[in-house]
Amino acid sequence: CRDADMLQAAAAEAGADLGGVWVEAVESDCTPPAAAADDGGALAELERILGAGPSPALAAEMETIWDEVLRALPAELRQGLPAEPEAAAALRARLLEQGIADVLARLHADGAEAAD
């Protein structure tokens, strides 16, 4: 699970709030949700569209946003980002994939809560 460090920090903070509790380790067994049943619903349709990867228009918009963010960042923060176009494109693609996964996970969770 890519948020394991956040989970560890939250557990350590909760332990500290209790007073005298030391959290040595946190185990997380994250698995992606089972594929949504193709019931023709909006979420299934969105998963099908996003599962094919970002459209060229979305990738172009991401590149435009990337350039705007880079211009707004102080030089010392830009130094930690890839300068080569290929490496920057790979980072943008990875961030976009993570964003899509996060949105779909959130929608699944919201849908599960609504069903309860």
VEXKOLMAR-90725 format. One record per residue: residue number from 1; residue in one letter; chain; y, z, x of N, C-alpha, C, O in turn. Coordinates in pm, 1 decimal, always signed. Each point is the difference from the previous one (the first is absolute). Example, Ala and Ser with C-alpha at 12.3 -4.5 7.8 and 13.67 -1.06 7.14 Angstrom:
<sites>
{k=1&r=A&c=A&npy=-569.0&npz=+780.0&npx=+1319.0&capy=+119.0&capz=+0.0&capx=-89.0&cpy=+120.0&cpz=+0.0&cpx=+90.0&opy=-1.9&opz=+66.5&opx=+103.6}
{k=2&r=S&c=A&npy=+106.9&npz=-138.5&npx=-138.6&capy=+119.0&capz=+6.0&capx=+82.0&cpy=+109.0&cpz=+73.0&cpx=-77.0&opy=+110.8&opz=+16.9&opx=+50.9}
</sites>
This chain:
<sites>
{k=1&r=C&c=A&npy=-117.3&npz=+0.0&npx=+86.2&capy=+117.3&capz=+0.0&capx=-86.2&cpy=+123.2&cpz=+0.0&cpx=+90.4&opy=+11.1&opz=+85.5&opx=+87.9}
{k=2&r=R&c=A&npy=+79.0&npz=-177.0&npx=-107.0&capy=+111.8&capz=-14.9&capx=+91.4&cpy=+102.8&cpz=+110.2&cpx=-11.4&opy=+88.4&opz=+9.1&opx=+85.2}
{k=3&r=D&c=A&npy=-96.3&npz=+74.9&npx=-186.6&capy=+94.8&capz=+109.5&capx=-16.0&cpy=-60.8&cpz=+133.3&cpx=+42.0&opy=+42.6&opz=+105.4&opx=-47.2}
{k=4&r=A&c=A&npy=-141.6&npz=-109.4&npx=+135.3&capy=-68.0&capz=+122.4&capx=+41.6&cpy=+95.1&cpz=+96.8&cpx=+69.1&opy=-10.4&opz=+121.3&opx=-18.4}
{k=5&r=D&c=A&npy=+103.5&npz=-174.8&npx=+98.3&capy=+93.5&capz=+89.7&capx=+67.8&cpy=+92.3&cpz=+69.1&cpx=-98.8&opy=+36.1&opz=+116.0&opx=+19.9}
{k=6&r=M&c=A&npy=+2.4&npz=-185.3&npx=-125.8&capy=+83.2&capz=+62.3&capx=-103.6&cpy=-78.9&cpz=+107.4&cpx=-73.9&opy=+53.9&opz=+105.4&opx=-33.7}
{k=7&r=L&c=A&npy=-180.4&npz=-132.2&npx=+9.1&capy=-86.4&capz=+97.5&capx=-66.4&cpy=-17.1&cpz=+123.8&cpx=+87.9&opy=+4.7&opz=+112.5&opx=-49.6}
{k=8&r=Q&c=A&npy=-24.4&npz=-132.9&npx=+178.6&capy=-13.4&capz=+111.8&capx=+93.8&cpy=+127.2&cpz=+83.9&cpx=+0.9&opy=-6.4&opz=+122.9&opx=-3.9}
{k=9&r=A&c=A&npy=+122.3&npz=-189.1&npx=+8.9&capy=+127.8&capz=+73.0&capx=+2.8&cpy=+21.9&cpz=+77.9&cpx=-129.2&opy=+47.4&opz=+113.6&opx=+3.3}
{k=10&r=A&c=A&npy=-81.5&npz=-173.7&npx=-116.9&capy=+16.7&capz=+68.5&capx=-128.5&cpy=-91.2&cpz=+121.9&cpx=-8.6&opy=+40.6&opz=+104.4&opx=-51.2}
{k=11&r=A&c=A&npy=-164.6&npz=-117.0&npx=+101.5&capy=-92.7&capz=+112.9&capx=-1.9&cpy=+49.0&cpz=+111.2&cpx=+92.2&opy=-8.4&opz=+117.7&opx=-34.9}
{k=12&r=A&c=A&npy=+59.2&npz=-154.3&npx=+151.9&capy=+51.6&capz=+100.2&capx=+92.9&cpy=+120.8&cpz=+71.3&cpx=-59.0&opy=+14.3&opz=+121.4&opx=+14.2}
{k=13&r=E&c=A&npy=+71.7&npz=-196.5&npx=-79.8&capy=+117.8&capz=+60.4&capx=-63.4&cpy=-41.2&cpz=+94.8&cpx=-112.2&opy=+55.6&opz=+109.0&opx=-13.5}
{k=14&r=A&c=A&npy=-153.2&npz=-150.8&npx=-66.8&capy=-47.7&capz=+86.9&capx=-107.9&cpy=-61.4&cpz=+127.5&cpx=+57.5&opy=+19.1&opz=+108.5&opx=-55.1}
{k=15&r=G&c=A&npy=-92.4&npz=-121.2&npx=+165.1&capy=-58.2&capz=+116.9&capx=+64.2&cpy=+107.2&cpz=+93.8&cpx=+52.2&opy=-11.2&opz=+121.8&opx=-13.9}
{k=16&r=A&c=A&npy=+114.7&npz=-178.1&npx=+73.8&capy=+109.8&capz=+82.1&capx=+51.6&cpy=+72.6&cpz=+70.8&cpx=-113.2&opy=+42.3&opz=+114.7&opx=+14.7}
{k=17&r=D&c=A&npy=-27.8&npz=-183.3&npx=-128.6&capy=+64.9&capz=+61.1&capx=-115.8&cpy=-79.0&cpz=+119.3&cpx=-52.4&opy=+58.0&opz=+95.6&opx=-51.6}
{k=18&r=L&c=A&npy=-190.5&npz=-101.2&npx=+64.9&capy=-83.7&capz=+111.0&capx=-43.4&cpy=+10.9&cpz=+117.7&cpx=+95.4&opy=-23.2&opz=+114.6&opx=-38.7}
{k=19&r=G&c=A&npy=+57.9&npz=-142.3&npx=+160.7&capy=+16.1&capz=+105.8&capx=+99.2&cpy=-129.3&cpz=+31.7&cpx=+71.2&opy=-95.1&opz=+49.7&opx=-60.3}
{k=20&r=G&c=A&npy=+92.2&npz=-78.4&npx=+187.1&capy=-116.3&capz=+35.6&capx=+80.4&cpy=-119.7&cpz=-91.2&cpx=-18.3&opy=-108.7&opz=+32.8&opx=+47.4}
{k=21&r=V&c=A&npy=+124.1&npz=-144.6&npx=-113.6&capy=-112.1&capz=-92.4&capx=-17.9&cpy=+17.6&cpz=-115.0&cpx=+98.3&opy=+103.3&opz=-67.0&opx=+0.1}
{k=22&r=W&c=A&npy=-204.0&npz=+44.3&npx=+83.5&capy=+3.6&capz=-107.1&capx=+98.6&cpy=-91.7&cpz=-111.5&cpx=-47.2&opy=-118.4&opz=+22.8&opx=-24.8}
{k=23&r=V&c=A&npy=+172.5&npz=-143.0&npx=+12.5&capy=-79.5&capz=-116.3&capx=-38.7&cpy=-37.2&cpz=-73.1&cpx=+127.6&opy=+84.8&opz=-61.1&opx=+65.1}
{k=24&r=E&c=A&npy=-211.7&npz=+68.0&npx=-30.1&capy=-44.9&capz=-59.8&capx=+125.2&cpy=-29.7&cpz=-148.5&cpx=-16.6&opy=+31.3&opz=-79.9&opx=+88.3}
{k=25&r=A&c=A&npy=-90.9&npz=+42.9&npx=-200.0&capy=-36.7&capz=-140.3&capx=-19.8&cpy=-1.4&cpz=-31.2&cpx=-148.8&opy=-21.9&opz=+86.9&opx=-84.4}
{k=26&r=V&c=A&npy=+45.5&npz=-210.6&npx=+56.4&capy=-6.8&capz=-49.7&capx=-137.3&cpy=-85.6&cpz=-125.1&cpx=+2.9&opy=+23.0&opz=-90.0&opx=+80.8}
{k=27&r=E&c=A&npy=-120.4&npz=+84.4&npx=-167.8&capy=-83.3&capz=-119.5&capx=-10.7&cpy=+37.2&cpz=-72.9&cpx=-127.5&opy=+25.1&opz=+60.8&opx=-104.0}
{k=28&r=S&c=A&npy=-22.3&npz=-191.4&npx=+114.6&capy=+33.6&capz=-83.6&capx=-114.4&cpy=-99.9&cpz=-114.1&cpx=-7.5&opy=-22.7&opz=-70.1&opx=+98.7}
{k=29&r=D&c=A&npy=-35.7&npz=+51.8&npx=-213.2&capy=-96.6&capz=-107.2&capx=-20.5&cpy=+59.9&cpz=-98.3&cpx=-99.8&opy=-35.3&opz=-0.8&opx=-118.0}
{k=30&r=C&c=A&npy=+125.5&npz=-81.2&npx=+167.4&capy=+70.0&capz=-94.9&capx=-86.7&cpy=-81.6&cpz=-126.7&cpx=-16.0&opy=-50.5&opz=-55.9&opx=+97.4}
{k=31&r=T&c=A&npy=+38.8&npz=+12.9&npx=-216.9&capy=-65.6&capz=-126.8&capx=-28.0&cpy=+85.5&cpz=-76.2&cpx=-99.6&opy=+61.8&opz=+60.0&opx=-88.0}
{k=32&r=P&c=A&npy=-57.9&npz=-190.7&npx=+101.2&capy=+79.1&capz=-76.8&capx=-96.3&cpy=-60.6&cpz=+12.6&cpx=-139.4&opy=-121.1&opz=+17.5&opx=-14.0}
{k=33&r=P&c=A&npy=+204.2&npz=-26.2&npx=-87.8&capy=-54.1&capz=+8.7&capx=-136.1&cpy=-93.3&cpz=-116.3&cpx=-26.6&opy=+13.5&opz=-107.8&opx=+57.8}
{k=34&r=A&c=A&npy=-107.7&npz=+132.1&npx=-146.2&capy=-90.7&capz=-108.0&capx=-38.7&cpy=+82.5&cpz=-113.4&cpx=-57.9&opy=+105.4&opz=+21.3&opx=-59.7}
{k=35&r=A&c=A&npy=-154.7&npz=-139.4&npx=+78.4&capy=+72.9&capz=-116.8&capx=-50.7&cpy=+24.8&cpz=+17.1&cpx=-149.4&opy=-88.5&opz=+38.8&opx=-76.2}
{k=36&r=A&c=A&npy=+209.4&npz=-68.4&npx=+38.0&capy=+36.4&capz=+13.1&capx=-140.6&cpy=-80.4&cpz=-99.3&cpx=-81.9&opy=-20.5&opz=-114.6&opx=+40.0}
{k=37&r=A&c=A&npy=-23.1&npz=+159.9&npx=-152.1&capy=-72.3&capz=-89.7&capx=-88.8&cpy=+93.7&cpz=-111.8&cpx=-40.7&opy=+116.4&opz=+23.7&opx=-32.2}
{k=38&r=D&c=A&npy=-167.2&npz=-144.2&npx=+33.9&capy=+83.7&capz=-114.3&capx=-37.1&cpy=+7.5&cpz=-5.6&cpx=-151.7&opy=-64.6&opz=-82.2&opx=-64.9}
{k=39&r=D&c=A&npy=+145.3&npz=+171.8&npx=+11.0&capy=+13.6&capz=+8.5&capx=-144.1&cpy=+115.0&cpz=-85.6&cpx=-50.5&opy=+33.7&opz=+2.8&opx=-118.3}
{k=40&r=G&c=A&npy=+26.6&npz=-79.6&npx=+210.0&capy=+110.9&capz=-84.0&capx=-41.4&cpy=+130.0&cpz=+76.4&cpx=-12.0&opy=+101.2&opz=-56.3&opx=-41.9}
{k=41&r=G&c=A&npy=-102.1&npz=+185.2&npx=+78.3&capy=+120.4&capz=+79.9&capx=-8.4&cpy=+100.0&cpz=-37.2&cpx=+108.3&opy=-30.4&opz=-75.5&opx=+92.4}
{k=42&r=A&c=A&npy=+149.2&npz=+130.0&npx=-106.1&capy=+107.3&capz=-32.3&capx=+92.8&cpy=-32.5&cpz=+45.6&cpx=+141.6&opy=+29.4&opz=-71.1&opx=+96.1}
{k=43&r=L&c=A&npy=-89.8&npz=+189.5&npx=-82.0&capy=-31.8&capz=+50.5&capx=+133.2&cpy=-105.8&cpz=-87.1&cpx=+67.3&opy=+10.4&opz=-28.1&opx=+119.3}
{k=44&r=A&c=A&npy=-110.5&npz=-14.3&npx=-193.2&capy=-102.6&capz=-88.6&capx=+55.8&cpy=+62.4&cpz=-132.0&cpx=+43.5&opy=-34.7&opz=-53.6&opx=+105.2}
{k=45&r=E&c=A&npy=+125.3&npz=+1.9&npx=-184.6&capy=+68.7&capz=-124.8&capx=+35.1&cpy=+84.9&cpz=+17.7&cpx=+126.1&opy=+0.5&opz=-86.7&opx=+87.4}
{k=46&r=L&c=A&npy=+71.3&npz=+199.3&npx=-78.1&capy=+81.9&capz=+27.1&capx=+117.2&cpy=-87.4&cpz=+11.7&cpx=+124.3&opy=+34.8&opz=-53.7&opx=+105.2}
{k=47&r=E&c=A&npy=-147.4&npz=+122.8&npx=-115.9&capy=-91.6&capz=+12.1&capx=+113.4&cpy=-51.8&cpz=-135.7&cpx=+44.0&opy=-11.7&opz=-26.5&opx=+119.7}
{k=48&r=R&c=A&npy=-18.8&npz=-58.1&npx=-214.2&capy=-50.2&capz=-133.1&capx=+32.7&cpy=+107.5&cpz=-81.0&cpx=+73.6&opy=-29.5&opz=-68.9&opx=+97.7}
{k=49&r=I&c=A&npy=+152.8&npz=+77.6&npx=-144.8&capy=+109.7&capz=-73.8&capx=+63.3&cpy=+26.8&cpz=+53.3&cpx=+140.3&opy=+8.7&opz=-77.3&opx=+95.4}
{k=50&r=L&c=A&npy=+4.5&npz=+209.6&npx=-82.7&capy=+32.6&capz=+59.6&capx=+129.1&cpy=-117.4&cpz=-3.9&cpx=+96.6&opy=+19.1&opz=-1.3&opx=+121.6}
{k=51&r=G&c=A&npy=-139.8&npz=-0.6&npx=-175.3&capy=-118.4&capz=-6.9&capx=+84.7&cpy=-8.3&cpz=-130.2&cpx=+78.2&opy=-66.3&opz=-7.0&opx=+103.5}
{k=52&r=A&c=A&npy=+133.6&npz=-95.4&npx=-153.2&capy=+1.2&capz=-128.6&capx=+68.9&cpy=+97.8&cpz=-0.2&cpx=+117.3&opy=+11.0&opz=-99.3&opx=+71.9}
{k=53&r=G&c=A&npy=+59.6&npz=+210.0&npx=-52.8&capy=+97.8&capz=+8.7&capx=+108.3&cpy=+137.8&cpz=-36.4&cpx=-50.5&opy=+15.4&opz=-56.1&opx=-108.5}
{k=54&r=P&c=A&npy=+83.8&npz=+88.4&npx=+187.9&capy=+137.2&capz=-26.5&capx=-43.3&cpy=+27.8&cpz=-149.6&cpx=-9.1&opy=-48.6&opz=-79.5&opx=+80.4}
{k=55&r=S&c=A&npy=+126.0&npz=+44.7&npx=-178.1&capy=+39.2&capz=-139.6&capx=-15.6&cpy=+96.7&cpz=-37.4&cpx=+111.4&opy=+59.7&opz=+88.1&opx=+62.0}
{k=56&r=P&c=A&npy=-43.5&npz=-217.1&npx=-35.7&capy=+98.8&capz=-40.4&capx=+100.9&cpy=+140.9&cpz=+49.4&cpx=-34.4&opy=+77.2&opz=+34.7&opx=+89.3}
{k=57&r=A&c=A&npy=-44.3&npz=-31.7&npx=-217.8&capy=+132.5&capz=+47.7&capx=-40.4&cpy=+16.6&cpz=+148.5&cpx=+32.1&opy=+105.9&opz=+41.7&opx=+46.8}
{k=58&r=L&c=A&npy=-209.6&npz=+37.9&npx=-71.6&capy=+5.9&capz=+143.0&capx=+29.8&cpy=+8.4&cpz=+22.9&cpx=+150.5&opy=+75.1&opz=+86.1&opx=+45.8}
{k=59&r=A&c=A&npy=-151.9&npz=-162.8&npx=+31.3&capy=+5.0&capz=+13.0&capx=+145.9&cpy=+138.7&cpz=-37.0&cpx=+52.5&opy=+50.8&opz=+64.8&opx=+91.5}
{k=60&r=A&c=A&npy=+10.2&npz=-167.8&npx=-148.3&capy=+135.0&capz=-40.4&capx=+41.1&cpy=+101.7&cpz=+107.6&cpx=-35.7&opy=+91.0&opz=+28.1&opx=+78.0}
{k=61&r=E&c=A&npy=-106.1&npz=+31.9&npx=-195.5&capy=+90.5&capz=+108.0&capx=-40.4&cpy=-15.9&cpz=+119.6&cpx=+91.9&opy=+98.2&opz=+64.5&opx=+36.7}
{k=62&r=M&c=A&npy=-222.0&npz=-34.9&npx=+0.5&capy=-25.8&capz=+110.4&capx=+93.1&cpy=+67.5&cpz=-26.4&cpx=+134.0&opy=+55.2&opz=+92.2&opx=+60.2}
{k=63&r=E&c=A&npy=-58.8&npz=-216.0&npx=-12.7&capy=+64.3&capz=-33.7&capx=+126.8&cpy=+151.6&cpz=+17.0&cpx=-9.8&opy=+63.2&opz=+47.7&opx=+94.2}
{k=64&r=T&c=A&npy=-5.2&npz=-86.3&npx=-207.2&capy=+144.1&capz=+16.7&capx=-20.9&cpy=+37.0&cpz=+148.1&cpx=+0.4&opy=+97.3&opz=+40.0&opx=+63.8}
{k=65&r=I&c=A&npy=-174.3&npz=+40.2&npx=-134.3&capy=+25.8&capz=+144.6&capx=-4.0&cpy=-16.5&cpz=+59.3&cpx=+139.0&opy=+80.6&opz=+83.0&opx=+42.2}
{k=66&r=W&c=A&npy=-184.2&npz=-125.0&npx=+29.3&capy=-24.7&capz=+46.7&capx=+136.7&cpy=+122.9&cpz=-24.9&cpx=+87.3&opy=+45.6&opz=+88.8&opx=+72.0}
{k=67&r=D&c=A&npy=+7.0&npz=-210.7&npx=-79.6&capy=+117.2&capz=-34.6&capx=+81.2&cpy=+120.7&cpz=+85.5&cpx=-37.1&opy=+75.3&opz=+42.2&opx=+87.7}
{k=68&r=E&c=A&npy=-56.4&npz=-16.4&npx=-217.0&capy=+111.8&capz=+84.2&capx=-43.9&cpy=-15.0&cpz=+143.3&cpx=+50.9&opy=+96.9&opz=+61.4&opx=+44.6}
{k=69&r=V&c=A&npy=-218.6&npz=-9.3&npx=-51.6&capy=-25.3&capz=+136.1&capx=+47.7&cpy=+22.7&cpz=+8.5&cpx=+151.1&opy=+60.5&opz=+95.5&opx=+48.8}
{k=70&r=L&c=A&npy=-108.7&npz=-194.8&npx=+24.2&capy=+19.9&capz=+0.7&capx=+145.4&cpy=+147.6&cpz=+0.9&cpx=+36.7&opy=+41.1&opz=+70.7&opx=+92.0}
{k=71&r=R&c=A&npy=+38.5&npz=-148.9&npx=-163.7&capy=+143.8&capz=-2.0&capx=+28.4&cpy=+64.6&cpz=+135.1&cpx=-29.9&opy=+97.1&opz=+37.6&opx=+65.6}
{k=72&r=A&c=A&npy=-149.1&npz=+35.0&npx=-162.8&capy=+58.0&capz=+128.2&capx=-39.5&cpy=-45.3&cpz=+116.0&cpx=+89.1&opy=+65.8&opz=+103.8&opx=+4.2}
{k=73&r=L&c=A&npy=-176.7&npz=-120.5&npx=+66.3&capy=-52.8&capz=+107.9&capx=+83.0&cpy=+78.3&cpz=+14.9&cpx=+130.3&opy=+45.4&opz=-99.1&opx=+57.3}
{k=74&r=P&c=A&npy=-29.9&npz=+221.0&npx=-11.6&capy=+58.1&capz=+20.4&capx=+133.1&cpy=-92.3&cpz=-59.8&cpx=+106.9&opy=-120.9&opz=-11.0&opx=-20.0}
{k=75&r=A&c=A&npy=+179.1&npz=-26.6&npx=+131.8&capy=-76.5&capz=-65.2&capx=+107.3&cpy=-118.6&cpz=+83.9&cpx=+46.4&opy=-107.1&opz=-53.9&opx=+27.8}
{k=76&r=E&c=A&npy=+125.6&npz=+185.8&npx=-19.3&capy=-110.3&capz=+83.5&capx=+49.1&cpy=-120.4&cpz=-1.4&cpx=-93.4&opy=-112.4&opz=+20.4&opx=+45.7}
{k=77&r=L&c=A&npy=+132.7&npz=-43.8&npx=-174.3&capy=-112.6&capz=-9.8&capx=-93.0&cpy=-63.3&cpz=-138.2&cpx=+3.3&opy=-120.8&opz=-13.7&opx=-19.1}
{k=78&r=R&c=A&npy=+201.2&npz=-88.0&npx=+43.1&capy=-53.8&capz=-136.7&capx=+8.6&cpy=-91.7&cpz=-15.9&cpx=+119.8&opy=-89.9&opz=-84.0&opx=-2.1}
{k=79&r=Q&c=A&npy=+110.8&npz=+163.0&npx=+106.4&capy=-80.7&capz=-12.4&capx=+121.6&cpy=-147.9&cpz=+26.7&cpx=-25.4&opy=-85.4&opz=-52.6&opx=+71.4}
{k=80&r=G&c=A&npy=+54.7&npz=+132.5&npx=-171.0&capy=-139.0&capz=+31.6&capx=-29.6&cpy=-70.7&cpz=-105.6&cpx=-83.7&opy=-119.8&opz=+11.2&opx=-25.9}
{k=81&r=L&c=A&npy=+192.9&npz=-113.4&npx=-16.4&capy=-58.1&capz=-106.0&capx=-83.0&cpy=-26.9&cpz=-123.6&cpx=+84.5&opy=+68.5&opz=-23.4&opx=+99.6}
{k=82&r=P&c=A&npy=-167.6&npz=-55.4&npx=-138.6&capy=-32.3&capz=-117.7&capx=+80.6&cpy=+114.4&cpz=-102.1&cpx=-0.7&opy=+60.5&opz=-27.9&opx=-103.5}
{k=83&r=A&c=A&npy=-33.3&npz=-26.5&npx=+221.7&capy=+105.5&capz=-100.7&capx=+12.7&cpy=-56.0&cpz=-141.0&cpx=-14.2&opy=+70.9&opz=-91.8&opx=-41.3}
{k=84&r=E&c=A&npy=-198.6&npz=+75.1&npx=+75.7&capy=-61.5&capz=-132.6&capx=-7.8&cpy=-21.2&cpz=-38.3&cpx=-145.9&opy=-45.3&opz=+82.6&opx=-79.2}
{k=85&r=P&c=A&npy=+76.9&npz=-205.4&npx=+42.7&capy=-14.2&capz=-42.5&capx=-141.3&cpy=-141.5&cpz=+17.8&cpx=-55.1&opy=-17.3&opz=+38.9&opx=-115.5}
{k=86&r=E&c=A&npy=-83.8&npz=-67.3&npx=+198.0&capy=-138.3&capz=+11.3&capx=-48.8&cpy=-36.6&cpz=+145.2&cpx=-27.1&opy=-64.1&opz=+30.9&opx=-100.5}
{k=87&r=A&c=A&npy=+105.0&npz=+58.0&npx=+190.2&capy=-29.7&capz=+142.5&capx=-17.8&cpy=+76.8&cpz=+56.7&cpx=-119.1&opy=-53.1&opz=+81.6&opx=-75.3}
{k=88&r=A&c=A&npy=+177.8&npz=-124.8&npx=+58.2&capy=+79.2&capz=+45.8&capx=-114.7&cpy=-62.7&cpz=-49.5&cpx=-129.9&opy=-5.1&opz=+73.5&opx=-98.7}
{k=89&r=A&c=A&npy=-42.4&npz=-197.3&npx=+98.3&capy=-64.7&capz=-54.7&capx=-120.2&cpy=-127.6&cpz=+76.9&cpx=-32.7&opy=-29.3&opz=+25.7&opx=-116.7}
{k=90&r=A&c=A&npy=-46.9&npz=+11.2&npx=+220.5&capy=-122.9&capz=+77.3&capx=-22.5&cpy=+32.6&cpz=+138.2&cpx=-56.1&opy=-69.6&opz=+48.5&opx=-89.2}
{k=91&r=L&c=A&npy=+174.7&npz=+15.1&npx=+140.6&capy=+40.8&capz=+130.5&capx=-52.1&cpy=+46.3&cpz=-11.3&cpx=-144.5&opy=-36.6&opz=+82.6&opx=-83.6}
{k=92&r=R&c=A&npy=+116.5&npz=-184.0&npx=+53.7&capy=+45.4&capz=-20.6&capx=-139.4&cpy=-118.5&cpz=-20.3&cpx=-92.7&opy=-3.7&opz=+56.2&opx=-109.5}
{k=93&r=A&c=A&npy=-93.2&npz=-136.0&npx=+152.4&capy=-118.1&capz=-25.3&capx=-83.1&cpy=-77.7&cpz=+128.2&cpx=-24.4&opy=-45.7&opz=+25.2&opx=-111.5}
{k=94&r=R&c=A&npy=+30.5&npz=+57.2&npx=+217.2&capy=-72.5&capz=+126.8&capx=-14.9&cpy=+74.3&cpz=+95.0&cpx=-93.2&opy=-61.6&opz=+65.4&opx=-84.1}
{k=95&r=L&c=A&npy=+194.1&npz=-57.5&npx=+98.7&capy=+79.6&capz=+86.1&capx=-88.5&cpy=-7.4&cpz=-47.7&cpx=-144.8&opy=-8.1&opz=+80.6&opx=-92.7}
{k=96&r=L&c=A&npy=+10.9&npz=-211.0&npx=+74.7&capy=-8.5&capz=-53.9&capx=-135.5&cpy=-135.8&cpz=+29.7&cpx=-62.3&opy=-7.5&opz=+36.4&opx=-117.4}
{k=97&r=E&c=A&npy=-100.3&npz=-51.6&npx=+194.8&capy=-133.7&capz=+31.8&capx=-50.5&cpy=-10.7&cpz=+147.5&cpx=-36.8&opy=-57.5&opz=+34.8&opx=-103.1}
{k=98&r=Q&c=A&npy=+113.2&npz=+51.9&npx=+188.0&capy=-2.9&capz=+143.8&capx=-29.6&cpy=+80.1&cpz=+30.5&cpx=-125.7&opy=-41.2&opz=+81.9&opx=-82.2}
{k=99&r=G&c=A&npy=+154.0&npz=-146.9&npx=+67.6&capy=+82.6&capz=+20.6&capx=-119.4&cpy=-72.0&cpz=-42.7&cpx=-126.3&opy=+4.1&opz=+69.4&opx=-101.6}
{k=100&r=I&c=A&npy=-70.0&npz=-183.7&npx=+108.4&capy=-76.3&capz=-48.7&capx=-115.5&cpy=-111.0&cpz=+98.5&cpx=-33.9&opy=-20.5&opz=+32.4&opx=-117.0}
{k=101&r=A&c=A&npy=-51.6&npz=+15.8&npx=+218.6&capy=-108.2&capz=+97.1&capx=-23.5&cpy=+54.6&cpz=+128.5&cpx=-60.8&opy=-61.2&opz=+56.8&opx=-90.5}
{k=102&r=D&c=A&npy=+176.1&npz=-10.6&npx=+139.8&capy=+61.2&capz=+121.8&capx=-53.8&cpy=+39.1&cpz=-16.8&cpx=-146.0&opy=-25.2&opz=+88.4&opx=-81.8}
{k=103&r=V&c=A&npy=+86.3&npz=-200.9&npx=+49.1&capy=+42.3&capz=-25.4&capx=-138.6&cpy=-121.1&cpz=-6.4&cpx=-92.4&opy=+0.8&opz=+59.7&opx=-107.7}
{k=104&r=L&c=A&npy=-104.5&npz=-131.5&npx=+149.0&capy=-119.2&capz=-10.2&capx=-84.4&cpy=-67.6&cpz=+136.1&cpx=-17.0&opy=-45.5&opz=+33.6&opx=-109.2}
{k=105&r=A&c=A&npy=+39.1&npz=+44.7&npx=+217.7&capy=-59.8&capz=+133.7&capx=-10.7&cpy=+79.8&cpz=+86.0&cpx=-96.6&opy=-57.3&opz=+72.1&opx=-81.7}
{k=106&r=R&c=A&npy=+188.2&npz=-79.4&npx=+90.8&capy=+85.5&capz=+79.5&capx=-89.4&cpy=-18.1&cpz=-42.6&cpx=-145.8&opy=-7.5&opz=+83.6&opx=-90.0}
{k=107&r=L&c=A&npy=+0.8&npz=-214.9&npx=+68.7&capy=-20.2&capz=-49.0&capx=-136.4&cpy=-135.3&cpz=+42.8&cpx=-54.5&opy=-11.5&opz=+35.1&opx=-117.4}
{k=108&r=H&c=A&npy=-91.6&npz=-37.9&npx=+202.4&capy=-132.0&capz=+47.0&capx=-43.2&cpy=+5.0&cpz=+148.2&cpx=-35.4&opy=-55.6&opz=+41.9&opx=-101.5}
{k=109&r=A&c=A&npy=+122.3&npz=+37.4&npx=+185.4&capy=+9.5&capz=+143.6&capx=-25.8&cpy=+77.2&cpz=+27.0&cpx=-128.7&opy=-39.6&opz=+84.3&opx=-80.5}
{k=110&r=D&c=A&npy=+149.4&npz=-155.9&npx=+61.7&capy=+78.2&capz=+17.5&capx=-123.1&cpy=-81.4&cpz=-41.5&cpx=-122.6&opy=+8.4&opz=+63.2&opx=-105.2}
{k=111&r=G&c=A&npy=-86.6&npz=-169.1&npx=+119.7&capy=-84.2&capz=-44.5&capx=-110.1&cpy=-110.2&cpz=+99.7&cpx=-32.3&opy=-34.7&opz=+19.8&opx=-116.4}
{k=112&r=A&c=A&npy=-20.4&npz=+43.1&npx=+220.1&capy=-104.5&capz=+101.6&capx=-20.2&cpy=+57.9&cpz=+123.1&cpx=-68.4&opy=-63.9&opz=+59.3&opx=-86.9}
{k=113&r=E&c=A&npy=+186.5&npz=-20.7&npx=+126.8&capy=+64.5&capz=+115.9&capx=-64.1&cpy=+30.6&cpz=-27.9&cpx=-145.3&opy=-14.7&opz=+87.7&opx=-85.1}
{k=114&r=A&c=A&npy=+57.1&npz=-209.2&npx=+56.2&capy=+33.0&capz=-36.2&capx=-137.8&cpy=-125.7&cpz=-2.1&cpx=-87.0&opy=+6.4&opz=+29.4&opx=-119.3}
{k=115&r=A&c=A&npy=-121.4&npz=-64.3&npx=+179.6&capy=-123.6&capz=-5.2&capx=-76.4&cpy=-53.1&cpz=+139.1&cpx=-33.6&opy=-74.8&opz=+17.0&opx=-96.3}
{k=116&r=D&c=A&npy=+114.0&npz=+82.5&npx=+176.5&capy=-49.5&capz=+136.1&capx=-22.4&cpy=+62.9&cpz=+65.3&cpx=-120.0&opy=-31.7&opz=+114.7&opx=-31.6}
</sites>
